[in-house]
Amino acid sequence: MSLKVALLTPGYPPTTGGIETVVGGLAPALSMRGLEVEIWTHDKTISAPKTHLDGDVVVRSFPTTRSHRFPLSYTLWQHVRRFGPKMDVLHAHSYHASPALSTLRSMQTPLVFSPHYHGGGHTPLAKLVHVPYRPFGRKLFGHASAVVADSVAEMELIRSHFPGTIDRTQVICCAADAAEIHRAMPFDDAAPTLLSLGRLEAYKGVDRVLAAFAATSIPGKFVIVGGGPDLERLKGLVAAHPRRDDIQLLGKIDREDVNRWLRTARCVVSMSNLEAFGLVGLEGAAAGAHVVLSDIPSYREVAGLAPAGQTTLVPLTSSSSEADLVKALEIAMSKPNVGPQPIRSWTDAAEEFAALYERVAHRIKV
């Protein structure tokens, strides 16, 4: 009999975001392996629960409060309490999202927890909120039969902050939907393109890339894709930028166009100062772009997954880091996109997760 697995997530495609991309890639790959997969998520745009099929994946969406940072869904929590015991495994995503906390009300069902953990908030307010939230987070880690980190860097951070997880934490790296990226068509007659992709938060360092782009001598354009709390500030920086006519701040776009920009870009860049993984870098490599990343532990692991010579790491704190970034962008922008490249796929990740689900479902020590 195939396992019944519910993935609890703060969002699911077409909603955009890092966790949405991860769950949107993993769920159909698990279904292809014969698992019965359901998505349990919340949605600010609906007023009553909705269910639809995404291929063979059952997607159940529940209305939520309008809170930007921590939306809550009472109907989702009710569903978990009622139907969680009917599943073989619950797999909760995100340390910071309420769907994961709802699993504490379904104690009978084994829990796999993917926290996508950064260690703390990225703003003074978020850091302050983390303090009272920590006991809830500790209880969630304690309840999990297995904790899955996206990278060795994240695993070490989890183990240092929650020592009781040491014997239950393992790494299963994220992957890229290479087949979908490879099928995408580049935009016609596009100028040499530098691409930044992801949620717009101050810690992501897009302002740093804007400053470096102003100093580059390579002709071309800088395309920024994503939405988030740093969007308005970045609009102001773009308006005052000496190369503002070469910059496109697109906001959120659909996944099909994201893949087209990945296939168009000569260079995909991220100068984030903290990440659990580096999905954008992996997707850029799959698309054939050269990838320029900040030299942080998780990005070093992404560089190891990409084809040799396709990734450049730039230190964040050295005295020459700004000049190093300008040089790295100029070199990357001077080279053509090399076309689709083989990369770790969600099929690979699904095989590892399916094996883990089997172990926790049958109470085998992880």
C-alpha positions as CSV (number, residue, x, y, z in Angstrom):
1,M,0.0,0.0,0.0
2,S,1.4,3.4,-0.9
3,L,2.1,5.9,1.8
4,K,-0.3,8.8,2.4
5,V,1.7,12.0,2.9
6,A,0.5,15.5,3.6
7,L,2.8,18.4,2.9
8,L,2.0,21.4,5.1
9,T,3.2,24.7,3.6
10,P,2.6,28.4,3.9
11,G,2.0,28.5,0.1
12,Y,1.8,26.5,-3.1
13,P,2.2,27.5,-6.8
14,P,1.1,29.6,-8.5
15,T,1.9,31.5,-5.3
16,T,5.6,32.4,-5.7
17,G,8.4,32.1,-3.1
18,G,11.2,29.8,-2.1
19,I,9.2,27.4,-0.1
20,E,6.5,27.4,-2.7
21,T,9.1,26.4,-5.3
22,V,10.4,23.6,-3.1
23,V,7.0,22.1,-2.4
24,G,5.8,22.7,-5.9
25,G,8.8,20.7,-7.2
26,L,8.7,18.0,-4.6
27,A,5.0,17.1,-4.5
28,P,4.6,15.9,-8.1
29,A,7.9,14.1,-8.0
30,L,6.7,12.2,-4.9
31,S,3.4,11.4,-6.7
32,M,5.3,10.0,-9.6
33,R,6.9,7.6,-7.2
34,G,3.5,6.3,-6.3
35,L,2.9,8.1,-3.0
36,E,-0.6,9.6,-2.3
37,V,0.3,13.3,-1.8
38,E,-1.8,16.1,-0.5
39,I,-0.9,19.7,0.0
40,W,-2.4,21.5,3.0
41,T,-1.9,25.2,2.8
42,H,-3.5,28.5,3.5
43,D,-4.5,31.3,1.1
44,K,-5.3,34.9,1.9
45,T,-7.4,35.3,-1.2
46,I,-10.2,32.8,-0.3
47,S,-13.0,33.0,2.2
48,A,-13.8,29.2,2.4
49,P,-11.7,26.0,2.0
50,K,-11.0,25.0,-1.5
51,T,-9.7,21.7,-3.0
52,H,-8.3,21.1,-6.5
53,L,-6.0,18.7,-8.3
54,D,-2.6,19.5,-9.5
55,G,-2.0,16.4,-11.6
56,D,-2.4,13.6,-9.1
57,V,-1.6,15.9,-6.1
58,V,-4.6,17.0,-4.0
59,V,-4.3,20.6,-3.0
60,R,-6.4,21.7,-0.1
61,S,-6.3,25.5,0.6
62,F,-7.8,27.2,3.7
63,P,-8.6,30.9,4.4
64,T,-6.4,32.8,6.7
65,T,-6.0,36.0,8.5
66,R,-4.5,39.0,6.6
67,S,-1.3,39.2,8.7
68,H,1.7,39.7,6.4
69,R,4.3,38.1,8.7
70,F,2.4,35.4,10.5
71,P,-1.1,34.5,9.0
72,L,-3.2,32.0,10.9
73,S,-5.8,29.7,9.6
74,Y,-8.2,28.2,12.1
75,T,-9.8,26.0,9.5
76,L,-6.4,24.5,8.5
77,W,-5.7,23.7,12.1
78,Q,-9.1,22.0,12.4
79,H,-8.4,20.0,9.3
80,V,-5.0,18.9,10.6
81,R,-6.6,17.8,13.9
82,R,-9.3,15.8,12.1
83,F,-7.4,14.3,9.2
84,G,-3.8,14.3,10.3
85,P,-4.3,10.9,12.0
86,K,-5.5,9.5,8.7
87,M,-2.1,10.2,7.0
88,D,1.0,8.0,7.3
89,V,3.3,11.0,7.5
90,L,3.0,14.8,7.9
91,H,5.8,16.8,6.3
92,A,5.7,20.4,7.6
93,H,7.7,23.2,5.9
94,S,9.0,26.5,7.4
95,Y,10.0,27.2,11.0
96,H,8.2,30.6,10.8
97,A,4.8,29.5,9.4
98,S,1.7,28.5,11.3
99,P,0.9,25.4,9.2
100,A,3.9,23.7,10.9
101,L,2.7,24.5,14.4
102,S,-0.7,22.9,13.5
103,T,1.0,19.5,13.5
104,L,1.4,19.6,17.2
105,R,-2.4,18.9,17.4
106,S,-1.9,15.6,15.5
107,M,0.5,13.8,17.8
108,Q,-0.3,10.3,16.5
109,T,1.1,10.9,13.0
110,P,4.9,10.9,12.4
111,L,6.2,14.3,11.5
112,V,9.0,15.2,9.1
113,F,10.0,18.8,9.6
114,S,11.8,21.0,7.0
115,P,12.3,24.3,8.8
116,H,14.3,26.1,6.1
117,Y,15.9,27.7,9.1
118,H,18.0,30.9,9.0
119,G,18.6,31.1,12.8
120,G,16.8,34.4,13.5
121,G,15.0,37.3,12.1
122,H,16.4,39.7,9.5
123,T,15.0,42.9,11.0
124,P,15.1,44.3,14.6
125,L,11.3,43.5,14.9
126,A,11.7,40.0,13.5
127,K,14.6,39.3,15.9
128,L,12.5,40.5,18.8
129,V,9.6,38.2,17.8
130,H,11.9,35.2,17.6
131,V,12.5,35.4,21.4
132,P,8.9,34.5,22.5
133,Y,8.5,32.2,19.5
134,R,11.5,30.1,20.4
135,P,9.6,27.8,22.9
136,F,7.1,27.0,20.2
137,G,9.9,26.3,17.8
138,R,11.6,24.1,20.3
139,K,8.4,22.1,20.8
140,L,8.1,21.7,17.1
141,F,11.6,20.4,16.7
142,G,11.1,18.1,19.7
143,H,7.9,16.6,18.2
144,A,9.5,15.8,14.8
145,S,10.4,12.2,14.1
146,A,13.0,13.6,11.6
147,V,14.3,17.1,10.8
148,V,15.5,17.8,7.3
149,A,18.0,20.5,6.5
150,D,18.5,21.9,3.0
151,S,22.2,22.0,3.4
152,V,25.1,21.1,5.8
153,A,25.2,24.7,6.8
154,E,21.6,24.7,7.8
155,M,22.0,21.4,9.6
156,E,24.9,22.8,11.7
157,L,22.8,25.9,12.6
158,I,19.8,23.8,13.7
159,R,22.0,21.5,15.8
160,S,23.7,24.4,17.5
161,H,20.4,26.1,18.3
162,F,18.4,23.0,19.1
163,P,20.9,20.4,20.4
164,G,18.2,17.8,21.1
165,T,17.8,17.3,17.3
166,I,21.3,16.1,16.7
167,D,20.4,12.4,16.2
168,R,17.2,13.2,14.1
169,T,18.6,15.8,11.7
170,Q,19.8,15.0,8.2
171,V,20.5,16.8,4.9
172,I,18.4,16.4,1.8
173,C,19.4,19.1,-0.6
174,C,16.9,21.0,-2.7
175,A,16.8,20.6,-6.4
176,A,15.8,22.4,-9.6
177,D,12.9,21.7,-12.0
178,A,15.5,21.3,-14.8
179,A,13.0,19.9,-17.3
180,E,10.7,22.9,-17.1
181,I,13.6,25.3,-17.2
182,H,15.1,23.6,-20.2
183,R,11.8,23.7,-22.1
184,A,11.5,27.4,-21.6
185,M,12.4,29.7,-24.6
186,P,14.7,32.6,-24.0
187,F,13.3,36.1,-24.8
188,D,14.1,37.1,-28.4
189,D,16.6,39.9,-29.0
190,A,17.2,40.5,-25.3
191,A,20.3,42.5,-24.4
192,P,23.0,40.8,-22.3
193,T,21.0,40.2,-19.1
194,L,22.0,40.1,-15.4
195,L,19.2,38.5,-13.4
196,S,18.2,38.7,-9.7
197,L,15.4,36.4,-8.6
198,G,13.7,36.0,-5.3
199,R,11.9,37.6,-2.4
200,L,13.0,41.2,-1.9
201,E,14.3,41.6,1.6
202,A,17.2,43.9,2.7
203,Y,19.4,40.9,3.7
204,K,19.2,39.6,0.1
205,G,21.7,42.3,-1.0
206,V,20.0,43.5,-4.2
207,D,21.1,47.1,-3.3
208,R,24.7,45.8,-3.4
209,V,24.2,44.4,-6.9
210,L,22.7,47.7,-8.0
211,A,25.8,49.5,-6.9
212,A,28.0,47.1,-8.6
213,F,26.0,47.2,-11.8
214,A,26.5,51.0,-11.9
215,A,30.3,50.4,-12.0
216,T,30.3,47.7,-14.7
217,S,31.4,48.6,-18.2
218,I,29.6,45.7,-20.0
219,P,26.5,46.9,-21.9
220,G,23.3,45.1,-21.0
221,K,20.4,45.2,-18.5
222,F,19.7,44.2,-15.0
223,V,16.4,42.4,-14.5
224,I,15.1,42.2,-10.9
225,V,12.2,39.7,-10.3
226,G,10.3,39.3,-7.0
227,G,8.2,41.0,-4.5
228,G,8.6,41.7,-0.8
229,P,9.1,44.4,1.9
230,D,12.2,45.8,0.3
231,L,10.5,46.6,-3.0
232,E,9.7,50.2,-2.4
233,R,13.2,51.1,-1.2
234,L,14.6,49.4,-4.3
235,K,12.3,51.4,-6.5
236,G,13.8,54.5,-5.0
237,L,17.3,53.3,-5.7
238,V,16.5,52.4,-9.2
239,A,14.9,55.8,-9.9
240,A,18.2,57.5,-8.8
241,H,20.5,55.0,-10.5
242,P,22.9,56.2,-13.2
243,R,21.9,53.3,-15.4
244,R,18.2,53.3,-14.5
245,D,17.2,52.9,-18.2
246,D,19.0,49.6,-18.2
247,I,17.1,48.2,-15.1
248,Q,13.8,46.4,-15.1
249,L,12.1,45.9,-11.7
250,L,9.4,43.4,-12.7
251,G,8.0,42.5,-9.3
252,K,6.3,39.1,-9.1
253,I,5.8,37.2,-12.4
254,D,4.5,33.8,-13.2
255,R,6.8,30.7,-13.2
256,E,6.7,30.4,-17.0
257,D,8.3,33.9,-17.4
258,V,10.7,33.2,-14.6
259,N,12.0,30.2,-16.5
260,R,12.3,32.3,-19.7
261,W,14.4,34.9,-17.9
262,L,16.6,32.2,-16.4
263,R,17.2,30.9,-20.0
264,T,17.8,34.4,-21.2
265,A,20.2,35.5,-18.5
266,R,24.0,35.5,-19.0
267,C,24.4,35.8,-15.3
268,V,22.2,35.0,-12.2
269,V,23.3,36.8,-9.1
270,S,22.6,36.7,-5.4
271,M,24.5,38.5,-2.7
272,S,22.4,37.4,0.2
273,N,24.1,37.3,3.6
274,L,22.2,34.2,4.9
275,E,20.4,31.3,3.2
276,A,19.4,27.8,4.2
277,F,20.2,26.7,0.6
278,G,20.5,28.6,-2.7
279,L,17.8,27.5,-5.0
280,V,18.2,30.5,-7.3
281,G,21.8,29.6,-7.9
282,L,20.9,26.0,-8.8
283,E,18.2,27.1,-11.2
284,G,20.6,29.6,-12.8
285,A,23.1,26.9,-13.4
286,A,20.5,24.5,-14.8
287,A,19.5,27.3,-17.3
288,G,23.1,27.7,-18.5
289,A,23.8,31.1,-16.9
290,H,26.9,31.9,-15.1
291,V,26.1,32.2,-11.4
292,V,27.6,34.8,-9.1
293,L,26.9,34.2,-5.4
294,S,28.0,35.6,-2.1
295,D,30.6,33.4,-0.4
296,I,28.4,32.0,2.4
297,P,28.4,28.4,3.6
298,S,25.1,27.3,1.9
299,Y,26.1,28.9,-1.4
300,R,29.4,27.1,-1.4
301,E,27.4,23.9,-1.3
302,V,25.3,25.1,-4.2
303,A,28.5,25.8,-6.2
304,G,29.5,22.2,-5.5
305,L,26.3,21.0,-7.1
306,A,26.6,23.1,-10.2
307,P,28.7,22.2,-13.3
308,A,32.4,23.0,-12.9
309,G,33.4,26.5,-13.6
310,Q,29.8,27.9,-13.7
311,T,29.8,29.6,-10.3
312,T,31.8,32.5,-8.9
313,L,31.8,33.1,-5.1
314,V,32.3,36.7,-3.9
315,P,33.2,37.5,-0.3
316,L,30.8,39.8,1.5
317,T,33.2,41.4,4.0
318,S,36.7,41.7,2.4
319,S,38.2,45.1,1.7
320,S,38.0,44.3,-2.1
321,S,34.5,42.7,-2.1
322,E,32.8,45.5,-4.0
323,A,35.5,45.5,-6.7
324,D,35.4,41.7,-6.7
325,L,31.7,41.8,-7.4
326,V,32.1,44.3,-10.2
327,K,34.8,42.1,-11.8
328,A,32.7,38.9,-11.4
329,L,29.7,40.5,-13.0
330,E,31.7,41.9,-15.9
331,I,33.3,38.5,-16.6
332,A,29.9,36.7,-16.4
333,M,28.1,39.2,-18.5
334,S,30.8,38.9,-21.2
335,K,30.0,35.2,-21.7
336,P,26.9,33.8,-23.5
337,N,24.4,31.6,-21.7
338,V,25.7,28.1,-22.4
339,G,22.3,26.4,-22.6
340,P,20.6,23.8,-20.5
341,Q,22.8,21.9,-18.1
342,P,22.2,18.7,-16.1
343,I,21.5,19.4,-12.4
344,R,20.1,17.7,-9.3
345,S,16.4,17.2,-10.0
346,W,13.3,16.9,-7.8
347,T,13.1,13.2,-8.8
348,D,16.5,12.8,-7.0
349,A,15.2,14.6,-4.0
350,A,11.9,12.7,-4.0
351,E,13.7,9.4,-3.9
352,E,15.5,10.5,-0.7
353,F,12.4,11.8,0.9
354,A,10.3,8.7,0.1
355,A,12.9,6.6,1.8
356,L,12.8,8.8,4.8
357,Y,9.0,8.7,4.9
358,E,9.1,4.9,4.9
359,R,11.4,4.9,7.9
360,V,9.4,7.3,10.0
361,A,6.1,5.8,9.0
362,H,7.3,2.4,10.3
363,R,9.0,3.9,13.3
364,I,12.5,2.9,12.1
365,K,15.2,5.0,13.7
366,V,16.3,7.7,11.3
